[in-house]
Amino acid sequence: GHRRAGVAERPVDRQRCHPARRRTRRAPRRGAPGTRTGRSDRDAAERAPPRPAQPRTVSDRIELRGLRALGVHGVLAEERSRPQPFSVDLDVVVDLARSAASDELADTLDYGALAVAVRDVVTGGHFALLEALAGAIAERVLAEPRVRVVTVAVHKLRPPVPVDLESAGVRLTRERGGGP
């Protein structure tokens, strides 16, 4: 092959050159632009009724770990006679898109205020069961309208049991508008 200086060589389309390899032309797909029965995608979009907006699935969360407070909760007389240490963990599902973009505290859920509210539930009420304490914490967190789902873990540190046990706890999840 001779090459001409300064001219790029075109690749050979072997399907065009060889009759046995030549493809037959396909019919255009039905409804494709340019066909007699088809219209453009834009025309179809204009004719279609508007679709209702789908709510964005949110998996954003604020996590609080190891919030410690003294509370008087339990079934036994010795548990009800003096404050005991409790530890609370929270996973709060809330849309953080706005605050992630704005970097403004007003656009998010203030976890400092949330921690104070949880501490107040632990120190303020008296519950026989950890389940009831965790449920009260979940209700308090869900009182914030931006919260969609909350998972609460409550641990009683050094529970009064006849074995060496670091903590006993419960974990529950509650949704806005949902039941237990």
C-alpha positions in Angstrom: 0.0 0.0 0.0 1.0 3.4 -0.9 0.4 6.2 1.5 -0.1 9.8 0.6 1.6 12.2 2.8 -0.6 14.2 5.2 -3.8 12.2 4.4 -5.3 10.0 7.1 -6.1 6.6 6.0 -9.8 5.7 6.3 -10.6 2.4 7.9 -12.1 -0.2 5.6 -15.8 -1.1 6.2 -15.6 -4.8 5.4 -19.3 -5.2 5.5 -19.7 -2.8 2.7 -17.0 -4.2 0.6 -17.9 -7.9 0.7 -21.3 -8.8 -0.6 -21.6 -11.9 1.6 -21.1 -9.8 4.7 -23.4 -7.0 3.8 -26.2 -6.5 6.3 -29.7 -6.1 5.3 -31.3 -2.8 6.3 -33.6 -3.1 9.3 -36.9 -1.5 9.4 -37.1 1.5 11.8 -38.6 0.6 15.1 -42.2 1.3 15.5 -42.9 4.8 16.9 -39.4 6.0 16.0 -39.0 9.6 14.9 -39.3 9.9 11.2 -41.6 6.9 10.7 -45.2 7.5 9.5 -46.8 6.2 12.7 -44.2 7.6 15.1 -43.7 10.9 16.7 -40.7 12.3 18.4 -40.1 11.6 22.1 -40.7 15.2 22.9 -44.2 15.1 21.3 -45.0 12.0 23.3 -43.9 13.6 26.5 -46.1 16.6 25.8 -49.1 14.4 25.3 -48.6 12.2 28.4 -50.3 13.3 31.6 -47.9 14.5 34.3 -46.6 11.8 36.6 -47.0 12.4 40.3 -43.7 13.2 42.0 -42.3 10.2 43.7 -41.0 10.9 47.3 -37.3 10.7 47.5 -36.1 7.6 49.4 -34.1 9.0 52.3 -31.4 7.0 54.0 -29.6 10.0 55.5 -29.3 9.7 59.3 -28.0 11.4 62.3 -26.3 9.1 64.8 -25.9 9.7 68.5 -23.8 7.1 70.3 -23.2 6.6 74.0 -25.4 9.3 75.5 -25.1 8.6 79.2 -27.6 9.7 81.9 -28.7 8.7 85.3 -32.3 7.6 85.7 -34.6 5.7 88.1 -36.0 2.9 86.0 -36.7 -0.8 86.8 -38.9 -3.3 88.3 -37.0 -4.2 91.5 -37.2 -2.0 94.6 -33.5 -1.4 94.6 -33.7 -0.1 91.0 -36.5 2.3 92.0 -34.7 3.6 95.1 -31.6 5.3 93.4 -30.5 6.6 90.0 -28.6 4.1 87.8 -26.5 4.8 84.7 -28.1 4.3 81.3 -26.6 4.6 77.8 -28.7 5.6 74.8 -27.9 5.3 71.1 -30.0 6.9 68.4 -30.2 6.5 64.6 -32.5 9.3 63.3 -33.5 9.1 59.6 -34.0 12.7 58.4 -33.4 14.3 55.0 -30.0 16.0 55.2 -29.8 17.2 51.5 -30.6 20.8 52.3 -28.1 21.1 55.2 -25.4 19.3 53.2 -25.8 21.9 50.5 -26.2 25.0 52.7 -23.9 24.2 55.6 -26.4 25.9 57.9 -27.5 24.6 61.3 -31.1 25.9 60.7 -31.4 23.4 57.8 -30.7 20.3 59.8 -31.8 18.6 63.0 -29.7 20.0 65.9 -28.2 16.9 67.5 -27.2 18.9 70.6 -30.9 19.8 71.2 -31.8 16.2 70.4 -29.3 14.9 73.0 -30.7 17.2 75.7 -34.3 16.1 74.9 -33.3 12.4 75.2 -31.4 13.1 78.4 -34.5 14.8 79.8 -36.6 11.7 79.1 -34.1 9.4 80.8 -33.7 11.6 83.9 -37.3 12.9 84.1 -39.7 9.9 84.0 -39.9 6.6 85.8 -40.4 3.4 83.8 -40.5 -0.2 85.0 -39.2 -1.6 81.6 -36.5 -0.5 79.3 -39.0 -1.1 76.4 -41.2 1.7 77.9 -38.2 4.0 78.3 -37.1 3.4 74.7 -40.6 4.0 73.5 -40.8 7.3 75.3 -37.5 8.4 73.8 -38.8 7.4 70.3 -42.0 9.4 70.8 -40.0 12.5 71.8 -37.7 12.2 68.8 -40.6 11.7 66.4 -42.2 14.9 67.8 -39.7 16.7 65.5 -41.5 16.9 62.2 -38.4 16.4 60.0 -37.7 12.9 61.6 -39.0 10.0 59.5 -37.7 7.0 61.4 -35.9 6.6 64.7 -34.1 3.6 66.1 -33.4 3.8 69.9 -31.1 1.5 71.8 -31.3 1.8 75.6 -28.8 0.0 77.8 -28.9 -0.3 81.6 -25.3 -0.3 82.7 -24.4 -2.7 85.5 -28.0 -4.2 85.8 -28.8 -5.9 89.1 -28.6 -9.6 88.0 -26.8 -12.5 89.7 -24.1 -12.8 86.9 -21.3 -10.5 85.7 -23.2 -8.5 83.0 -21.9 -5.2 81.6 -25.3 -4.1 80.3 -28.8 -5.1 79.4 -30.6 -3.4 76.7 -33.4 -3.1 74.1 -33.5 -1.7 70.6 -36.7 -0.5 68.8 -37.5 1.3 65.6 -40.5 3.6 65.1 -41.7 5.4 61.9 -43.7 8.5 61.5 -47.3 7.5 61.1 -46.4 3.9 61.8 -47.2 1.7 64.7 -44.9 -0.3 66.9 
